[in-house]
Amino acid sequence: MALLYRLPLLLLLTGLASASMIVPASVALWAEAYHDARSFFYSGLVGLIFCALTGLAVANRTHNRNAIRQLIALLGSFMILPVVLAVPFYEAIQTTSFLNAYLDMVSSLTTTGLPLFSAERLSMAEHLWRAQVAWMGGLLMWVAAAAILAPLNLGGFEVTSLGEPGQDVVAGAARRDTANPATRLARSAAVLVPAYGLLTLALWVLLLVAGDTPFVALTHAMSVMSTSGISPVGGPAGSDSGIAGEAIMAVFLLFALSRVTFSQDTSTAQKAGLFYDPEFRLGLAIVLIVPTLLVLRHFVAALDVGDQNNIVAAARAFWGAAFTVLSFLTTHGYSSVDWADARAWSGLATPGLILMGLALIGGGVATTAGGVKLMRVFALSMNGIREVDRLVHPSSVGRAGLVSRRTRREGAFIAWVFFMIFSITLAATTAALAGFGVPFEQALVLAVASLTNCGPLVEVVQAGRLVLIELGPGPKIVAAIAMIMGRLEMLALVVILTPDLWRD
């Protein structure tokens, strides 16, 4: 254990990824898919041998003692680790290029879930591997948020923190063990890994009770907890659990609205309790208001549907809109079975624009969700409300409290800076994809899906007009870079590129 404590973070993650290949190998062996079993088993065995030899060679060196270096290791994990993960996937499929396998593993590890391969093309072990990699990627973000991003005031923590982004405020603590990045990483993993695993197990059991098959229930449970949107049957439409399964998944998707649902290390509420958390309240407001407007629009502008007096149809349309809004707000990407009815009731010709806007808003800070994040949107909205109040009452005094003042001023400023960086990155990604010959509309949708880590957005908005696997190497590389930037967030990349870091 002491030896593992001293190993580099990237090497530890590579060893864990190699060891996890035993799971799909066992499933393939049970399904008598011997080629898949050999692909995953041999790849995992070689990976473990490589990590063991490398670990022995570097064990006497000091690692994981600098928070910025851990951040760089996290960036390297999203870039290098998919190469290791893609080896068994590429060997198992046999009929695709390694670039496609690498892109799919980047998509899975960043919990994006781009629909690269059709469901019928992959075997049971390959479907499980995609969902498992996404599940591990979500767990990595849970742990990294508490152990790496929070001490550096990144990933949304900078909105309410008193320190500047990129500064390790814990490093000056009185106790050296709490300031040690390796200790923080170990303690965060010890607390969050069991919680993440038990929540996934509970969701799996509930989906089994609702009527799903064990394999579909497992993949959907891992997909929901990681908000990856990966499914071997196309989501709820292909499962047997129906509305009951959607209701169960909706409850667990609430964990992506706010970290306060499973941890108190980011709570900014003046009072204790989940419903006092601004992120959770804003997320619930969006989930309730948007479906209500979509359903009410039917009675105002879409009366020609003919069933405006059908209460049951109205309820199903509202639920279809509510579940889909929650799913895309958390960048999960499952569409409800009743989403088609919700679109018919709303009468909107382009409902995909609403889903793109929801994905851009994103979920909670330090969760598996992507996007701009609800805390930043809350800070910008509070700043806007305060500025409007000052137009009416120039001499008014804002709410007291350090957090309130920080959110309205410095927090809103840094949130606006992040939003501008995100917008520029989105424009650059769209231009890069268009430069490789992708039509502008499809390039915009792919750029939004990649940067917000909401891959199913491509399939829902484009409805088959954009086939990712048919794109050239250029757009695939751009999409992979965009997914990594969206997962780690651009502000963290700006901190990594700071010249002062490299002079140290």
Buried (B, 14 or more C-beta within 10 A) or exposed (E): EEEEEBBBBBBBBBBBBBBBBBBBBBBBBEBEBEEBBBBBBBBBBBBBEBBEEBBEEEEEEEBBEBBBBBBBBBBBBBBBBBBBBBBBBBBBBEEBEEBBBBBBBBBBBBBBBBBBBEEEEBBBBBBBBBBBBBBBBBBBBBBBBBBBBBBBBBBBBBBBBEBEBBBBBBBEEEEEEEBBBBBBBBBBBEBBEEBBEEBBEBBBEBBBEBBBBEBBBBBBBBBBBBBBBBBBBBBBBEBBBEBBBBBBBBEBBBBBBBBBBBBEBBBBBEEEEBEBBBBBBBBBEBBBEBBEEBBBBBEEEBEEBEBEEEEEBBEBBBBBBBBBBBBBBBBBBBBBBBBEBBBBBBBBEEBBEBBBBBBBBBBBBBBBBBBBBBBBBBBBBBBEEBEEEEEEEEEEEBEEEEBBEBBBBBBBBBBBBBBEBBEEBBEEBBEBBBEBEBEEBBBBBBBBBBBBBBBBBBBBBBEEEBEBBEBEEBBBBBBBBBBBBBBBBBBBBBBBEEEEBEEE
